[in-house]
């Protein structure tokens, strides 16, 4: 049977082609880089919100259908309890906090601006001007917008607080485990579902991200949700399932940069279904999908405007972002992470061994099943398409210059691959046709492994504690909690951290360049204090401390130590207070006008106040 | 249907009715005489303070009893189908309330209004007097009121607040809890009214979404002002008028009359709804074809006595009018042009972070009002007040008349952060008009769910950022300053304190903390020295404002807040608010004699680390702007215990 025999509604298809062409035109050819960023700044929120609303509406309709057929059973309650118990296990061993810097802070910053202005700008300047903390400038971030928009909705619903990011991820943990159970059950029955949940729970990396503020959880939630919706669509072949599936794919593409790859499996599943049913179906939400994706290529132009966004400079010796030449090195790093038995890495050897054994069999089995053509089971088709997607993702990450899974910042990128390995394991076990006792044995083994390995590793969470930047952020948050009036300013190269916590802040370079402004603010008591957050390295021979690169505030400032901590050997992190700008560093202020002040009328004083206020604004960091 | 002549005849012929009519005339005469003619302003104030609470309590008690009887007859446990229909509506209203309450922290939004209301409620709670407590000390362990003044604000809100204090114990936060409850009530009442006008739940919900998403609504839902009680009472009165005209009887008439009496004592201008209640009452006579004159209506003029006394006293005391220096009268045509301009800016600005407005609600509401007016004019011959729906139009006219009156008021600029709240009744009417208009459109086949969606998108996209920033609240430094001072002192060891404040004493008094005003302290030298020596207070705290003296800052103590140089102060803390610095000091010593000479103070910049700072200031301190509280205090008092 060829494609020529497929029933094609000509008007719908023509419309789809036109919409697709328009999306390509808008996404790639219409706007200059700066215009594209402006479109994302002012329209990005609305496009993502529209997609969320449409997707939510589809899910509500699906939930209604499910609700009509639902009835209580103790067995289902038991499974739900197991999922909740595993979710709790992942939540309790690490304190909630920012785990990956600056990623998570940038996402929080975007959500803050989205909450306050509906523009996804990471705030670069913010100050308490007239009683309210106001964001004064920001920049469009390179990270896709779905997570910040979701987080901003949470701010809208509950009020702004940085910790909302952690609570969102906590909620997503339970959703993820629930979806894994559903997928595992779909593949190999309820015991398969439980095993899938246990295997994921055995991964401390999941626990780290479940208590963090990043977008990794949302990414794997959407991946599993889209796979499930794909299976539903292939089984039911209705417009509702198709719309939910496609909209889910659109949202998945806008969680992480590389998740856009999953558009291809979504398209493949839809094409397969059309081919199998000999009919092209294009409900209106699906027609809209290309337009809803336009934001992604437009935002990607950030990399044209700011080439440093690739962060090549952070890894010396690399010139290309992607290259096959990196594969061998990256495979070594991946194996180093997967099989690290020190307990300092958030890995799960059980999951990886099972997964690496299962994946080849999984692929072979699927290849065999696909030979059945149209008769291939929906689950197998979806698994084949998304399996290919996961493999492409693995290939892309291995070609990435920073694709080293044993790097503390990069480990999280392996989460989708862990999900893939769990899916492959459960799918292969289905083919083995294990007896219930065999399944029970595996479940017991999974629980034993969690207690023997995962819980001690999570309890130590050395992988988080060894990451100094995260501990520094926790210290900053603690400092802010101890100074709740937030009426101080901090000179810190990571100024965004303070600004997202509604504290005025400025980088070192700015303070060095504006000594006069610091002196002005000090003289006029504009802030209760001006603090400096600095990192020093200790010379192992002389034991003398020296500011790290870009952390030197210069000798023009007199500093008084407030707190200091040794977060790693031969390093000190210090919070100091600026006591004065040393004489000679700035011009002394002219005090002539003060003599006549008492003679001024109230109106003249008000004018003077306004003049001062304008002057003060100019001196803000 | 009986004509007016027949109704009048039955009023005269029926013995019982005739007695009631005569009693009503007598009560009106007595009320007029007792309220305005016989007493001088001071006596009126005394009567207000001695009897006001009890008269209002009688009106409130009567209203509660009548409502209980009305609701008892109507309340039924809803059927399952009604529950199913109600659940989405309740969830939507609950979500709107939740959004309102989490968007701004509960706190004082309009100063001094809200402090005055709290202080009045405190005095009502402690002494049953509707007066503003401005002087009280902890004497032998008991917080003892010593001085209060009669305020101009109608006191139904303080009355309700004091009921909450009576029932749950006194705490400042009761005012915020009360307003949260009133916000819920207002959402529900606006929905019920909108549902009746639109005849369609979705259309009503669209209007309520715009009302609940209004930044001004959110600001007041988290404040401690009387505005929400005003709109709640207005909605209650409209509903009761509707109910009365639908089936006129004595009980419904009583409920309407008593609710109107309470509404009239919620805000100054709400007294305009009393004549409207009279019109509705008479219209009900035609519907029922008999005169209806319950005893509550007979007593109504007497129940309005507190309003009359307070009004009489306020009219005689210019200090209470809070006029600016250049202003002579409260109402004048000269204010009209600017007020209209600012009203236009308030209602029809798309997005201005400094305004708590809603462009869509104003535009859609105004369009709907115009459409309603055109619709009514086309049918003016058939237009009858005794049709229940028309009662909303009547009250809408009352609200618009109030808005019109506001345009002649000296402080009627709706863009002013303090005056914005006066637009709330108009915006509620706009929401109701919109519901009516949507109902007409729905009748022609329009799916009102689209309107709900559009309203929700507008609220999420345009209103939420405005609410999230709430600059219109945050840019008012006074509540922040007071909160900072209170927090700072809370962190110090607990002890007896006297606060010498450069602001109003009210925030301290309602926190049961003795406080006096700084500007009178040079004259209280002896008393201060005595108590310093006697150790009456663990510490005497002084708050002052520092202002920039040059373009480069060089802060000095505001001359209005300066103390003589022999008042020795120890600076405890300073914090910037806008371009000003708020300073908290401790009074260490007061010299024996006032320093000689009348020289201008050097107003020296405050060294942050100085342990003891002598502030040498002139004796003749520049008088602060007219402050009603200050004017009435001490030697300026016109009414004190």
Interface residues (C-beta under 8 A of the other chain):
Chain A: X45 X46 X49 X115 X116 X117 X118 X129 X130 X131 X132 X134 X155 X156 X157 X158 X159 X160 X485 X487 X520 X523 X524 X525 X526 X527 X528 X589 X590 X591 X592 X593 X594 X597 X598 X599 X602 X605 X608 X609 X610 X611 X612 X613 X615 X616
Chain B: X98 X99 X102 X103 X460 X461 X464 X465 X468 X469 X470 X471 X474 X475 X476 X477 X480 X484 X487 X547 X548 X549 X550 X551 X552 X553 X554 X555 X556 X559 X574 X575 X576 X577 X578 X579 X580 X581 X600 X601 X603 X605 X606 X608 X622
